[in-house]
Amino acid sequence: MKNLFRTSLLALAIIFTSCSDDDDQTLPAETNTIVDIVAGNPDFSTLGSALAITNLTSVLVSEGPFTVFAPTNDAFADFLTANGFATLEDVPVDALASTLLNHVVGGINNAADLSTGYINTSATFNGEADAPLSMYVNTTQGVMLNGISSVTTADVSADNGVIHIVDAVITLPSVVTFAAADAATFSELVGALTRADQPDYVSVLTTANGTAPAPFTVFAPTNQAFADLYAELGVAGIDDVDGAILTATLNTHVVAGANVRAEDLVTGTVATLGDAVEIDATTAIITDPNGRTSQVIVTNVQAANGVIHAIDTVLLPQL
């Protein structure tokens, strides 16, 4: 009987010890990463599929942090229709991956942290890590991205960042995208490029990288630069500039076949679609054929088919 009693006590001790050990084994903490939020929202099912197809899910479960502008299913449906794709699987994987990365910004950027101007995305020009694609943020009324996509729900917090829901896919930008979106800086330039008697500059400057004459380096005069030009020429506006002179002028601001970022500029003569210009890389000053000078004031607005540098004076062809 004593042996039986001892055996029973030993069995009870083992049971209680086992239960105690089980209590010490806590369940893994639930996560709320960007990927978890996407997976848990039915309106992000297409985004979730896109992340899986491109193997970007593993990126957005990492520590980050990230800011993700997340398109809804309706946004993806519009994107597919506009680009002639029947299904998501019809989109080339590399192009889809680049497009998704164009929605991802490093760090946590809540809506209140965003201001009008350019930020860098996780997409790159031609796969070059030191040439991140730009995004133009306009906070004048809400948050508008590249002039085509609006934030509809902001500040969805995640363990590894923040999500802003957007109503349109932010397609890979061309140099025209930024000129059109940044009207406060480039509306006069857009007016010149689209004047009825001019070549179809929009079609040319939206040429995809890898197809001639892309990529482009565009020295883009600001609105103030055009205002100064009108005063210099004694005209009221762009409509008063001679058509042939306007064409030659616009051509002088575009370098074809090269994506030359500010850090890659070299001093010397640079061929453009019009007259050649002289660049001093040390001072970032461009001299046109008439000896007039223009200062580069904003650099490296990076598009998928070229780069823009804003300048403070319109360059004129040989007059």
Beta strands, then each sheet from edge to edge (+ up, - down):
strand 1: 66-71
strand 2: 104-106
strand 3: 117-124
strand 4: 132-138
strand 5: 144-145
strand 6: 149-158
strand 7: 161-166
strand 8: 216-221
strand 9: 254-256
strand 10: 268-270
strand 11: 277-280
strand 12: 285-287
strand 13: 293-303
strand 14: 306-311
sheet 1: 2+ 1- 7- 6+ 5- 4+ 3-
sheet 2: 9+ 8- 14- 13+ 12- 11+ 10-
end
